[in-house]
Amino acid sequence: NKTIDFILFKAADAFQVTVEEIKQSKKRGAVTESRKMCFVLFQKHVEISQNEISRYFDRHPTLIGITLKNFKTLNTAVKVDKQFLEKFEMIEKDIIDFKEKLMIKYADQKTSIA
């Protein structure tokens, strides 16, 4: 899925980690934060279930649920929350642009076939 790959790439870039670290690592810190970002963005932009996200990252479904719940309560008055939300907004804007370009490309392909 191109959107999944794009989200992984953007999250890795934002947190200065690798996509491989996000997918497989048991490390803490930036890797964990980038993975949490992916959980939120996958659910919002790929529209997959918490169970599917947990299988993709080999994490317990409860962890996914807690992360998604905690995301809703982030507070911009808290420095780390604010930084996470700023990265979220930046990545989300890029995802929206990416998905729009994909839809235009798909529409153009359908038009050229007809």
Backbone hydrogen bonds, N-H to C=O, Kabsch-Sander energy under -0.5 kcal/mol:
donor,donor_aa,acceptor,acceptor_aa,energy
5,D,1,N,-2.1
6,F,2,K,-2.2
7,I,3,T,-2.7
8,L,4,I,-2.6
9,F,5,D,-2.3
10,K,6,F,-2.8
11,A,7,I,-2.7
12,A,8,L,-2.5
13,D,9,F,-2.4
14,A,10,K,-2.5
15,F,11,A,-1.9
16,Q,12,A,-0.7
16,Q,13,D,-0.7
17,V,12,A,-2.3
22,I,18,T,-1.9
23,K,19,V,-2.3
24,Q,20,E,-2.5
25,S,20,E,-0.6
25,S,21,E,-1.5
31,V,28,R,-0.9
33,E,29,G,-2.4
34,S,30,A,-2.5
35,R,31,V,-2.2
36,K,32,T,-2.5
37,M,33,E,-2.1
38,C,34,S,-1.9
39,F,35,R,-2.3
40,V,36,K,-2.1
41,L,37,M,-2.7
42,F,38,C,-3.3
43,Q,39,F,-2.0
44,K,40,V,-2.0
45,H,41,L,-3.0
46,V,41,L,-0.5
46,V,42,F,-2.3
47,E,42,F,-1.1
48,I,42,F,-0.6
53,I,49,S,-2.3
54,S,50,Q,-2.6
55,R,51,N,-2.1
56,Y,52,E,-2.3
57,F,53,I,-2.2
58,D,54,S,-0.8
59,R,54,S,-2.4
63,L,60,H,-1.0
64,I,60,H,-1.3
65,G,61,P,-2.4
66,I,62,T,-2.6
67,T,63,L,-2.4
68,L,64,I,-2.6
69,K,65,G,-2.3
70,N,66,I,-3.0
71,F,67,T,-2.0
72,K,68,L,-1.1
73,T,69,K,-0.5
73,T,70,N,-1.2
74,L,71,F,-1.4
78,V,75,N,-2.0
79,K,77,A,-0.6
82,K,78,V,-2.9
83,Q,79,K,-2.5
84,F,80,V,-2.1
85,L,81,D,-2.7
86,E,82,K,-2.4
87,K,83,Q,-2.1
88,F,84,F,-2.6
89,E,85,L,-2.7
90,M,86,E,-2.1
91,I,87,K,-2.9
92,E,88,F,-3.2
93,K,89,E,-2.1
94,D,90,M,-1.7
95,I,91,I,-2.5
96,I,92,E,-2.6
97,D,93,K,-2.3
98,F,94,D,-2.5
99,K,95,I,-3.0
100,E,96,I,-2.2
101,K,97,D,-2.2
102,L,98,F,-2.3
103,M,99,K,-2.3
104,I,100,E,-2.3
105,K,101,K,-2.7
106,Y,102,L,-2.7
107,A,103,M,-2.5
108,D,104,I,-2.7
109,Q,105,K,-2.2
110,K,106,Y,-2.2
111,T,107,A,-2.2
112,S,108,D,-2.3
113,I,109,Q,-1.4
114,A,110,K,-1.6
